[in-house]
Amino acid sequence: MKVIHRSEELLVLEDRPLFLGITLIAMALVFVAGSLAVIGQGEVFGGFLLGLVGGGVPVLIAALMVKRVRLTLDRRTGRLTRTVRSVAGLRQDDHALDRLTEATVAVNYDGDGNTYRTELQLRAPQETVPFTSYYTNGRKPQRMAEAVNDWLTTPKAEPAPGKAPGG
């Protein structure tokens, strides 16, 4: 998760779970290599099954879980857009920017420790929009919430009296 653009008019946050994707691809390649070694020893059925299950499961998990999420807050258009790209395609949720009251950090409590995610609080009607579908450890969700809240509370600069805009 990181801020990829910040200006008075536009804030863009993005989450690209590269580590998860690379780990799952490496896992699939290890199983496929193992299956080829088993096939090389004459165990064709066992090697094929190992390659199919061991290589296919990580690829399936990657296809279902690895999603690039982009959050765009645009004062020019007055829109808040959440775009999710995955193997399954593109999904875009669009809301009026003036519905956004704040960004908060949700906490998931479990036996292994707490995990967090950034959520956007909308009004009229009341709605919570998660930045990502998953919870994570670390401070990134808090930093993303702070970035959104700072941007929301930073007033748009007005041109000085007697000066033309942009001049």
N, C-alpha and C positions, 0 to 999 in steps of 0.2 A: 504494500500500500504506500502510495506516495502522491504528493502534489506535483502534477506535471505542468500546470500553468496557473499563474495567479496574477491578475491585474484588477483594476477598479471595476471593470465590466464583466470579467470572466474568471471563474474558479473551476479547475478541472482536476479531479482526483482519480487515480486509477489503481486497481489491484490486478496484478498479473502473478498468479501462483507458479512462477517458473521452477522453483525448487521442487514442488510436488510433481509437476509435469516431467521434469528431468529424472527424478527418482523413479517414477513409474515406468518411464521408457527404459531406463537402465535395468530395472528389475525384469522387464519383459525380454530384453536382450540377453540377460544372464540365463533365463529359462530356455530361450530358443537355442542358445549356444549349448546348454546342457542337453537339450533334446537332440541336437545334431551329433553330439558325442555319443549318446546312447544309441542312436540310429547307426553310427559308425561301428559300434560293437555288435551289430546284428539284431538288436532289439527294436525292430521297426515299429511295431504297434506301441510299445512302451514309450519310445522316443517321440512318436507322433502325438500320443496322448499328453506327454509332458509338455511338448511345445504348444499344443492347443490350449491346455488348461493354464499352464504356468506362464505362457506368453500372452494368452488371451485375456486372462483376468486383470492384470495390470493395465492393459490397453482399454478394457471396458471401464475400469475405475477411472482412468484418465479421461475418457470420453464423457463420463457422467459428472466428474467433480472439477475438472480443470476448466475454469470459466474466467474470462477477462471481464472485469466490471469497470465501467467508466461512469463517473458522476460529474455532470456538467451543470454549473449554476451560472446562468447568463442574465445579467441585468438588462442588456439591450432588448432581448426578446421577452424577458420576464418569465423564463421557463427554467424548471429543474428537470433534468433528464438523466435517467439511469439506464445505461446500455449494458446488456450482458451478451457477450459473444462466447460461443462454445462450438463444439463439433456439431451439435444439434441445430445450430443456426444463430440468429440474432433476435434478441427481444429488447424492446425499448419501452420504458415507462416514462410518461411525461406528466408533469404537474406544474401548476402555476407557482412561481417562485414566492409570491406573497403568502402562500399557504405555509411555507417553511418557518417554524418558530425557532427551532434550535436543533443542534445535533447533540446526541447523548451517547453515552457508552453503556451498553447492556452487559450484564455479568451473568455468566453461566457457572453455577456452583456445582462441583462434583468432588468425588473422593480424591482425585488426582491433583486438585488445585483449581483455581479460577481461570476462566478464559473469557475473552471480551470481543465485542464487535461494535462498530459504529452504527448508530441508527438515527434516522432523520424523523423529527416530530413535525407532523403536518396538522393544520387545523381546518375546520369548516369543509368537510367533516373531519373529525379526529382520526388520524391514521399514522401508523409507524411504518417507515420504509427502511429496511436494513440495507446498509451499504454492501455487505457481503452476506451470503447465505450461511456462512460458517463462523464459528467463534475461534479466536486465536489467543495465544499468550503474548506477552510483551506489551510495549507502549504504543504500537502503531495505531490501534483504534482510538486511543486517547488523543494522539497527535492529529489524526484526521478530524475528529470532532472539534478540536481546538481550531484547526484551520478553517473549518466551515463557520464556526461561531465568530472567529475573528473577522472573516470576510463579511459576514452578515452585519456585524456591528460597525464596520468601517464605512463611514458615509461616503457617498459618491462625491468626488471633487466637483465643485462648481467653478465655472470660469470667473476670473476676477472682474469686478465691475469695469465696464468700459473696454474690455478686451473681447475679441471675437473668439469663440470656441476653437480650440486647436491652434491658436495663434500665438 
